[in-house]
């Protein structure tokens, strides 16, 4: 079993709460006022998503990806989807490291 970060655990709990709310139920122990605050928080939280441009180019045998916003952050993949997934992972590491 892998260790989960606090943020991963919070994301899981948020997903569970959102699933209940989307199903039209108020989660157990949550008042209507708390529900309003939660919805407002989630709206602000999702508004903080970064818009990062990713360029994917075809090479001879694979695809390469890079971001003009993050020089030196590159990735490759056998398919476009794999290159995109690898690039998102590279960007996450790049941003987390503060490069």
N, CA, C and O atoms as CSV, one atom per row, in Angstrom:
chain,resi,resn,atom,element,x,y,z
A,1,UNK,N,N,0.843,-1.187,0.000
A,1,UNK,CA,C,0.000,0.000,0.000
A,1,UNK,C,C,0.883,1.243,0.000
A,1,UNK,O,O,1.856,1.326,0.750
A,2,UNK,N,N,0.536,2.201,-0.841
A,2,UNK,CA,C,1.325,3.422,-0.918
A,2,UNK,C,C,0.787,4.459,0.058
A,2,UNK,O,O,-0.406,4.493,0.360
A,3,UNK,N,N,1.680,5.294,0.539
A,3,UNK,CA,C,1.271,6.372,1.430
A,3,UNK,C,C,0.606,7.458,0.614
A,3,UNK,O,O,1.005,7.737,-0.516
A,4,UNK,N,N,-0.412,8.069,1.196
A,4,UNK,CA,C,-1.100,9.153,0.517
A,4,UNK,C,C,-0.781,10.451,1.230
A,4,UNK,O,O,-0.663,10.498,2.454
A,5,UNK,N,N,-0.642,11.506,0.436
A,5,UNK,CA,C,-0.388,12.805,1.028
A,5,UNK,C,C,-1.685,13.343,1.615
A,5,UNK,O,O,-2.771,12.836,1.333
A,6,UNK,N,N,-1.556,14.355,2.417
A,6,UNK,CA,C,-2.729,14.992,3.013
A,6,UNK,C,C,-3.639,15.532,1.918
A,6,UNK,O,O,-4.862,15.432,2.019
A,7,UNK,N,N,-3.045,16.104,0.872
A,7,UNK,CA,C,-3.856,16.651,-0.221
A,7,UNK,C,C,-4.639,15.555,-0.944
A,7,UNK,O,O,-5.791,15.764,-1.326
A,8,UNK,N,N,-4.021,14.394,-1.133
A,8,UNK,CA,C,-4.725,13.286,-1.780
A,8,UNK,C,C,-5.898,12.822,-0.931
A,8,UNK,O,O,-6.974,12.539,-1.457
A,9,UNK,N,N,-5.695,12.743,0.383
A,9,UNK,CA,C,-6.785,12.342,1.281
A,9,UNK,C,C,-7.911,13.380,1.267
A,9,UNK,O,O,-9.091,13.029,1.270
A,10,UNK,N,N,-7.530,14.662,1.251
A,10,UNK,CA,C,-8.542,15.715,1.198
A,10,UNK,C,C,-9.324,15.649,-0.110
A,10,UNK,O,O,-10.540,15.840,-0.120
A,11,UNK,N,N,-8.628,15.377,-1.213
A,11,UNK,CA,C,-9.297,15.263,-2.513
A,11,UNK,C,C,-10.282,14.094,-2.517
A,11,UNK,O,O,-11.376,14.206,-3.072
A,12,UNK,N,N,-9.897,12.968,-1.897
A,12,UNK,CA,C,-10.802,11.818,-1.817
A,12,UNK,C,C,-12.053,12.163,-1.015
A,12,UNK,O,O,-13.168,11.830,-1.418
A,13,UNK,N,N,-11.861,12.834,0.125
A,13,UNK,CA,C,-13.004,13.215,0.949
A,13,UNK,C,C,-13.893,14.209,0.215
A,13,UNK,O,O,-15.119,14.125,0.288
A,14,UNK,N,N,-13.274,15.149,-0.492
A,14,UNK,CA,C,-14.032,16.130,-1.262
A,14,UNK,C,C,-14.839,15.432,-2.351
A,14,UNK,O,O,-15.988,15.793,-2.602
A,15,UNK,N,N,-14.244,14.439,-2.996
A,15,UNK,CA,C,-14.945,13.701,-4.052
A,15,UNK,C,C,-16.154,12.957,-3.480
A,15,UNK,O,O,-17.214,12.919,-4.104
A,16,UNK,N,N,-15.991,12.366,-2.290
A,16,UNK,CA,C,-17.107,11.666,-1.656
A,16,UNK,C,C,-18.234,12.638,-1.317
A,16,UNK,O,O,-19.405,12.347,-1.564
A,17,UNK,N,N,-17.881,13.785,-0.754
A,17,UNK,CA,C,-18.900,14.789,-0.433
A,17,UNK,C,C,-19.606,15.281,-1.693
A,17,UNK,O,O,-20.831,15.401,-1.722
A,18,UNK,N,N,-18.831,15.559,-2.723
A,18,UNK,CA,C,-19.418,16.052,-3.975
A,18,UNK,C,C,-20.332,15.014,-4.616
A,18,UNK,O,O,-21.345,15.375,-5.215
A,19,UNK,N,N,-19.992,13.730,-4.499
A,19,UNK,CA,C,-20.841,12.669,-5.053
A,19,UNK,C,C,-22.189,12.657,-4.335
A,19,UNK,O,O,-23.233,12.506,-4.969
A,20,UNK,N,N,-22.162,12.817,-3.019
A,20,UNK,CA,C,-23.424,12.865,-2.259
A,20,UNK,C,C,-24.251,14.075,-2.670
A,20,UNK,O,O,-25.458,13.970,-2.890
A,21,UNK,N,N,-23.589,15.224,-2.771
A,21,UNK,CA,C,-24.284,16.466,-3.122
A,21,UNK,C,C,-24.856,16.371,-4.530
A,21,UNK,O,O,-25.994,16.777,-4.767
A,22,UNK,N,N,-24.068,15.832,-5.472
A,22,UNK,CA,C,-24.542,15.678,-6.850
A,22,UNK,C,C,-25.745,14.745,-6.936
A,22,UNK,O,O,-26.586,14.885,-7.824
A,23,UNK,N,N,-25.820,13.789,-6.003
A,23,UNK,CA,C,-26.950,12.853,-5.980
A,23,UNK,C,C,-28.176,13.484,-5.314
A,23,UNK,O,O,-29.221,12.845,-5.194
A,24,UNK,N,N,-28.043,14.743,-4.882
A,24,UNK,CA,C,-29.177,15.440,-4.288
A,24,UNK,C,C,-29.349,15.192,-2.796
A,24,UNK,O,O,-30.390,15.511,-2.223
A,25,UNK,N,N,-28.317,14.617,-2.168
A,25,UNK,CA,C,-28.395,14.353,-0.731
A,25,UNK,C,C,-27.465,15.306,0.008
A,25,UNK,O,O,-26.403,15.673,-0.497
A,26,UNK,N,N,-27.874,15.700,1.204
A,26,UNK,CA,C,-26.998,16.482,2.071
A,26,UNK,C,C,-26.203,15.477,2.890
A,26,UNK,O,O,-26.790,14.655,3.593
A,27,UNK,N,N,-24.862,15.529,2.810
A,27,UNK,CA,C,-24.039,14.577,3.559
A,27,UNK,C,C,-24.356,14.596,5.053
A,27,UNK,O,O,-24.692,15.634,5.621
A,28,UNK,N,N,-24.240,13.434,5.665
A,28,UNK,CA,C,-24.540,13.285,7.084
A,28,UNK,C,C,-23.698,14.257,7.913
A,28,UNK,O,O,-22.485,14.359,7.729
A,29,UNK,N,N,-24.357,14.963,8.823
A,29,UNK,CA,C,-23.671,15.898,9.705
A,29,UNK,C,C,-23.434,17.273,9.100
A,29,UNK,O,O,-22.835,18.134,9.745
A,30,UNK,N,N,-23.892,17.494,7.876
A,30,UNK,CA,C,-23.691,18.792,7.232
A,30,UNK,C,C,-25.006,19.561,7.217
A,30,UNK,O,O,-26.019,19.061,6.727
A,31,UNK,N,N,-24.990,20.765,7.749
A,31,UNK,CA,C,-26.192,21.600,7.744
A,31,UNK,C,C,-26.342,22.260,6.376
A,31,UNK,O,O,-25.423,22.233,5.558
A,32,UNK,N,N,-27.504,22.846,6.140
A,32,UNK,CA,C,-27.710,23.537,4.862
A,32,UNK,C,C,-26.757,24.718,4.726
A,32,UNK,O,O,-26.292,25.026,3.628
A,33,UNK,N,N,-26.468,25.378,5.847
A,33,UNK,CA,C,-25.541,26.503,5.826
A,33,UNK,C,C,-24.136,26.005,5.459
A,33,UNK,O,O,-23.444,26.620,4.648
A,34,UNK,N,N,-23.730,24.897,6.062
A,34,UNK,CA,C,-22.420,24.316,5.739
A,34,UNK,C,C,-22.356,23.904,4.282
A,34,UNK,O,O,-21.316,24.037,3.636
A,35,UNK,N,N,-23.460,23.408,3.768
A,35,UNK,CA,C,-23.533,23.009,2.365
A,35,UNK,C,C,-23.297,24.212,1.454
A,35,UNK,O,O,-22.576,24.111,0.461
A,36,UNK,N,N,-23.904,25.351,1.792
A,36,UNK,CA,C,-23.693,26.571,1.000
A,36,UNK,C,C,-22.214,26.980,1.025
A,36,UNK,O,O,-21.637,27.324,-0.007
A,37,UNK,N,N,-21.607,26.936,2.228
A,37,UNK,CA,C,-20.185,27.278,2.334
A,37,UNK,C,C,-19.331,26.318,1.517
A,37,UNK,O,O,-18.384,26.729,0.847
A,38,UNK,N,N,-19.680,25.029,1.580
A,38,UNK,CA,C,-18.924,24.016,0.838
A,38,UNK,C,C,-18.982,24.279,-0.663
A,38,UNK,O,O,-17.963,24.231,-1.352
A,39,UNK,N,N,-20.185,24.557,-1.161
A,39,UNK,CA,C,-20.333,24.819,-2.592
A,39,UNK,C,C,-19.532,26.054,-3.006
A,39,UNK,O,O,-18.910,26.069,-4.068
A,40,UNK,N,N,-19.550,27.087,-2.161
A,40,UNK,CA,C,-18.788,28.304,-2.448
A,40,UNK,C,C,-17.277,27.999,-2.445
A,40,UNK,O,O,-16.541,28.482,-3.305
A,41,UNK,N,N,-16.831,27.202,-1.479
A,41,UNK,CA,C,-15.416,26.820,-1.393
A,41,UNK,C,C,-14.999,26.041,-2.639
A,41,UNK,O,O,-13.961,26.331,-3.234
A,42,UNK,N,N,-15.800,25.057,-3.034
A,42,UNK,CA,C,-15.452,24.237,-4.198
A,42,UNK,C,C,-15.413,25.074,-5.471
A,42,UNK,O,O,-14.589,24.829,-6.353
A,43,UNK,N,N,-16.299,26.057,-5.568
A,43,UNK,CA,C,-16.311,26.919,-6.745
A,43,UNK,C,C,-15.020,27.726,-6.813
A,43,UNK,O,O,-14.426,27.854,-7.884
A,44,UNK,N,N,-14.576,28.276,-5.669
A,44,UNK,CA,C,-13.325,29.033,-5.631
A,44,UNK,C,C,-12.127,28.125,-5.864
A,44,UNK,O,O,-11.168,28.509,-6.533
A,45,UNK,N,N,-12.186,26.920,-5.309
A,45,UNK,CA,C,-11.061,25.978,-5.427
A,45,UNK,C,C,-10.853,25.573,-6.880
A,45,UNK,O,O,-9.720,25.522,-7.358
A,46,UNK,N,N,-11.935,25.287,-7.577
A,46,UNK,CA,C,-11.798,24.878,-8.972
A,46,UNK,C,C,-11.431,26.051,-9.866
A,46,UNK,O,O,-10.913,25.851,-10.965
A,47,UNK,N,N,-11.692,27.268,-9.413
A,47,UNK,CA,C,-11.337,28.446,-10.210
A,47,UNK,C,C,-9.833,28.684,-10.214
A,47,UNK,O,O,-9.339,29.474,-11.019
A,48,UNK,N,N,-9.093,28.015,-9.328
A,48,UNK,CA,C,-7.652,28.211,-9.232
A,48,UNK,C,C,-6.862,27.286,-10.152
A,48,UNK,O,O,-5.633,27.267,-10.096
A,49,UNK,N,N,-7.530,26.540,-10.974
A,49,UNK,CA,C,-6.851,25.627,-11.889
A,49,UNK,C,C,-6.019,26.448,-12.863
A,49,UNK,O,O,-6.483,27.450,-13.406
A,50,UNK,N,N,-4.786,26.010,-13.077
A,50,UNK,CA,C,-3.892,26.742,-13.968
A,50,UNK,C,C,-4.159,26.363,-15.426
A,50,UNK,O,O,-4.487,25.218,-15.736
A,51,UNK,N,N,-4.015,27.325,-16.288
A,51,UNK,CA,C,-4.165,27.105,-17.723
A,51,UNK,C,C,-2.765,27.077,-18.332
A,51,UNK,O,O,-2.146,28.120,-18.543
A,52,UNK,N,N,-2.277,25.867,-18.610
A,52,UNK,CA,C,-0.918,25.695,-19.121
A,52,UNK,C,C,-0.994,25.107,-20.526
A,52,UNK,O,O,-1.640,24.084,-20.755
A,53,UNK,N,N,-0.326,25.769,-21.450
A,53,UNK,CA,C,-0.311,25.294,-22.836
A,53,UNK,C,C,0.689,24.158,-22.977
A,53,UNK,O,O,1.826,24.260,-22.516
A,54,UNK,N,N,0.257,23.071,-23.618
A,54,UNK,CA,C,1.131,21.932,-23.890
A,54,UNK,C,C,1.178,21.732,-25.402
A,54,UNK,O,O,0.142,21.662,-26.064
A,55,UNK,N,N,2.379,21.643,-25.929
A,55,UNK,CA,C,2.583,21.412,-27.359
A,55,UNK,C,C,3.011,19.956,-27.533
A,55,UNK,O,O,3.964,19.500,-26.901
A,56,UNK,N,N,2.295,19.232,-28.396
A,56,UNK,CA,C,2.649,17.842,-28.693
A,56,UNK,C,C,2.995,17.761,-30.175
A,56,UNK,O,O,2.212,18.160,-31.037
A,57,UNK,N,N,4.181,17.237,-30.450
A,57,UNK,CA,C,4.655,17.131,-31.823
A,57,UNK,C,C,4.958,15.679,-32.170
A,57,UNK,O,O,5.430,14.910,-31.332
A,58,UNK,N,N,4.683,15.322,-33.404
A,58,UNK,CA,C,4.984,13.967,-33.870
A,58,UNK,C,C,6.457,13.884,-34.254
A,58,UNK,O,O,6.973,14.742,-34.971
A,59,UNK,N,N,7.120,12.850,-33.771
A,59,UNK,CA,C,8.508,12.554,-34.170
A,59,UNK,C,C,8.441,11.347,-35.108
A,59,UNK,O,O,7.355,10.973,-35.551
A,60,UNK,N,N,9.576,10.740,-35.413
A,60,UNK,CA,C,9.560,9.596,-36.329
A,60,UNK,C,C,8.813,8.401,-35.752
A,60,UNK,O,O,7.966,7.810,-36.421
A,61,UNK,N,N,9.131,8.045,-34.503
A,61,UNK,CA,C,8.554,6.835,-33.915
A,61,UNK,C,C,7.700,7.079,-32.671
A,61,UNK,O,O,7.159,6.138,-32.091
A,62,UNK,N,N,7.580,8.332,-32.268
A,62,UNK,CA,C,6.814,8.628,-31.059
A,62,UNK,C,C,6.326,10.075,-31.092
A,62,UNK,O,O,6.348,10.718,-32.141
A,63,UNK,N,N,5.890,10.576,-29.954
A,63,UNK,CA,C,5.429,11.952,-29.834
A,63,UNK,C,C,6.206,12.623,-28.710
A,63,UNK,O,O,6.531,11.989,-27.706
A,64,UNK,N,N,6.499,13.900,-28.880
A,64,UNK,CA,C,7.173,14.653,-27.823
A,64,UNK,C,C,6.255,15.791,-27.393
A,64,UNK,O,O,5.455,16.300,-28.178
A,65,UNK,N,N,6.393,16.174,-26.132
A,65,UNK,CA,C,5.561,17.236,-25.584
A,65,UNK,C,C,6.423,18.198,-24.794
A,65,UNK,O,O,7.404,17.806,-24.163
A,66,UNK,N,N,6.041,19.464,-24.838
A,66,UNK,CA,C,6.721,20.481,-24.035
A,66,UNK,C,C,5.745,21.608,-23.753
A,66,UNK,O,O,4.675,21.687,-24.356
A,67,UNK,N,N,6.125,22.474,-22.834
A,67,UNK,CA,C,5.307,23.628,-22.495
A,67,UNK,C,C,6.155,24.882,-22.621
A,67,UNK,O,O,7.207,24.979,-21.990
A,68,UNK,N,N,5.716,25.848,-23.429
A,68,UNK,CA,C,6.476,27.094,-23.562
A,68,UNK,C,C,6.569,27.850,-22.231
A,68,UNK,O,O,7.491,28.641,-22.030
A,69,UNK,N,N,5.620,27.609,-21.327
A,69,UNK,CA,C,5.601,28.293,-20.030
A,69,UNK,C,C,6.627,27.728,-19.062
A,69,UNK,O,O,6.989,28.393,-18.092
A,70,UNK,N,N,7.105,26.502,-19.310
A,70,UNK,CA,C,8.050,25.836,-18.412
A,70,UNK,C,C,9.221,25.278,-19.217
A,70,UNK,O,O,9.252,24.090,-19.540
A,71,UNK,N,N,10.187,26.146,-19.540
A,71,UNK,CA,C,11.336,25.700,-20.329
A,71,UNK,C,C,12.066,24.535,-19.650
A,71,UNK,O,O,12.274,24.538,-18.437
A,72,UNK,N,N,12.441,23.561,-20.442
A,72,UNK,CA,C,13.164,22.406,-19.920
A,72,UNK,C,C,12.262,21.287,-19.439
A,72,UNK,O,O,12.746,20.200,-19.125
A,73,UNK,N,N,10.982,21.526,-19.375
A,73,UNK,CA,C,10.027,20.497,-18.953
A,73,UNK,C,C,9.494,19.817,-20.213
A,73,UNK,O,O,8.700,20.397,-20.954
A,74,UNK,N,N,9.937,18.586,-20.446
A,74,UNK,CA,C,9.573,17.851,-21.659
A,74,UNK,C,C,9.170,16.423,-21.321
A,74,UNK,O,O,9.476,15.921,-20.239
A,75,UNK,N,N,8.490,15.782,-22.242
A,75,UNK,CA,C,8.099,14.386,-22.066
A,75,UNK,C,C,7.897,13.758,-23.445
A,75,UNK,O,O,7.751,14.462,-24.444
A,76,UNK,N,N,7.892,12.438,-23.483
A,76,UNK,CA,C,7.640,11.713,-24.729
A,76,UNK,C,C,6.651,10.588,-24.467
A,76,UNK,O,O,6.373,10.247,-23.318
A,77,UNK,N,N,6.126,10.021,-25.534
A,77,UNK,CA,C,5.223,8.888,-25.422
A,77,UNK,C,C,5.032,8.229,-26.767
A,77,UNK,O,O,5.236,8.855,-27.807
A,78,UNK,N,N,4.641,6.969,-26.751
A,78,UNK,CA,C,4.408,6.240,-28.000
A,78,UNK,C,C,3.140,6.713,-28.705
A,78,UNK,O,O,3.024,6.602,-29.926
A,79,UNK,N,N,2.197,7.239,-27.937
A,79,UNK,CA,C,0.949,7.762,-28.493
A,79,UNK,C,C,0.761,9.198,-28.008
A,79,UNK,O,O,1.453,9.648,-27.094
A,80,UNK,N,N,-0.171,9.906,-28.621
A,80,UNK,CA,C,-0.469,11.275,-28.187
A,80,UNK,C,C,-0.947,11.265,-26.740
A,80,UNK,O,O,-0.531,12.096,-25.932
A,81,UNK,N,N,-1.824,10.316,-26.421
A,81,UNK,CA,C,-2.357,10.232,-25.065
A,81,UNK,C,C,-1.243,9.984,-24.047
A,81,UNK,O,O,-1.218,10.615,-22.991
A,82,UNK,N,N,-0.334,9.082,-24.354
A,82,UNK,CA,C,0.765,8.775,-23.446
A,82,UNK,C,C,1.682,9.986,-23.273
A,82,UNK,O,O,2.149,10.260,-22.167
A,83,UNK,N,N,1.937,10.705,-24.360
A,83,UNK,CA,C,2.773,11.909,-24.276
A,83,UNK,C,C,2.104,12.961,-23.397
A,83,UNK,O,O,2.765,13.643,-22.614
A,84,UNK,N,N,0.792,13.084,-23.537
A,84,UNK,CA,C,0.053,14.060,-22.725
A,84,UNK,C,C,0.093,13.681,-21.245
A,84,UNK,O,O,0.351,14.532,-20.394
A,85,UNK,N,N,-0.160,12.416,-20.937
A,85,UNK,CA,C,-0.126,11.945,-19.548
A,85,UNK,C,C,1.271,12.140,-18.952
A,85,UNK,O,O,1.411,12.614,-17.825
A,86,UNK,N,N,2.293,11.776,-19.712
A,86,UNK,CA,C,3.669,11.939,-19.239
A,86,UNK,C,C,4.012,13.414,-19.033
A,86,UNK,O,O,4.732,13.761,-18.097
A,87,UNK,N,N,3.495,14.283,-19.911
A,87,UNK,CA,C,3.768,15.713,-19.790
A,87,UNK,C,C,3.083,16.289,-18.557
A,87,UNK,O,O,3.672,17.103,-17.844
A,88,UNK,N,N,1.847,15.875,-18.301
A,88,UNK,CA,C,1.144,16.352,-17.106
A,88,UNK,C,C,1.886,15.928,-15.844
A,88,UNK,O,O,1.982,16.697,-14.887
A,89,UNK,N,N,2.403,14.717,-15.844
A,89,UNK,CA,C,3.186,14.233,-14.707
A,89,UNK,C,C,4.472,15.046,-14.555
A,89,UNK,O,O,4.853,15.415,-13.444
A,90,UNK,N,N,5.134,15.321,-15.677
A,90,UNK,CA,C,6.371,16.113,-15.648
A,90,UNK,C,C,6.095,17.527,-15.148
A,90,UNK,O,O,6.868,18.072,-14.360
A,91,UNK,N,N,5.000,18.117,-15.602
A,91,UNK,CA,C,4.632,19.456,-15.143
A,91,UNK,C,C,4.357,19.482,-13.652
A,91,UNK,O,O,4.768,20.408,-12.953
A,92,UNK,N,N,3.654,18.456,-13.162
A,92,UNK,CA,C,3.352,18.388,-11.726
A,92,UNK,C,C,4.645,18.342,-10.923
A,92,UNK,O,O,4.772,19.037,-9.915
A,93,UNK,N,N,5.607,17.531,-11.360
A,93,UNK,CA,C,6.893,17.442,-10.651
A,93,UNK,C,C,7.652,18.764,-10.763
A,93,UNK,O,O,8.269,19.216,-9.799
A,94,UNK,N,N,7.602,19.370,-11.927
A,94,UNK,CA,C,8.298,20.628,-12.184
A,94,UNK,C,C,7.754,21.739,-11.271
A,94,UNK,O,O,8.518,22.496,-10.672
A,95,UNK,N,N,6.430,21.820,-11.180
A,95,UNK,CA,C,5.784,22.849,-10.362
A,95,UNK,C,C,6.029,22.574,-8.882
A,95,UNK,O,O,6.323,23.492,-8.117
A,96,UNK,N,N,5.907,21.307,-8.480
A,96,UNK,CA,C,6.117,20.940,-7.072
A,96,UNK,C,C,7.544,21.261,-6.643
A,96,UNK,O,O,7.765,21.695,-5.512
A,97,UNK,N,N,8.508,21.054,-7.525
A,97,UNK,CA,C,9.905,21.325,-7.202
A,97,UNK,C,C,10.206,22.832,-7.208
A,97,UNK,O,O,11.244,23.268,-6.711
A,98,UNK,N,N,9.291,23.609,-7.773
A,98,UNK,CA,C,9.475,25.058,-7.808
A,98,UNK,C,C,10.504,25.518,-8.808
A,98,UNK,O,O,11.153,26.548,-8.626
A,99,UNK,N,N,10.645,24.751,-9.860
A,99,UNK,CA,C,11.656,25.087,-10.888
A,99,UNK,C,C,11.101,26.145,-11.795
A,99,UNK,O,O,11.778,26.576,-12.728
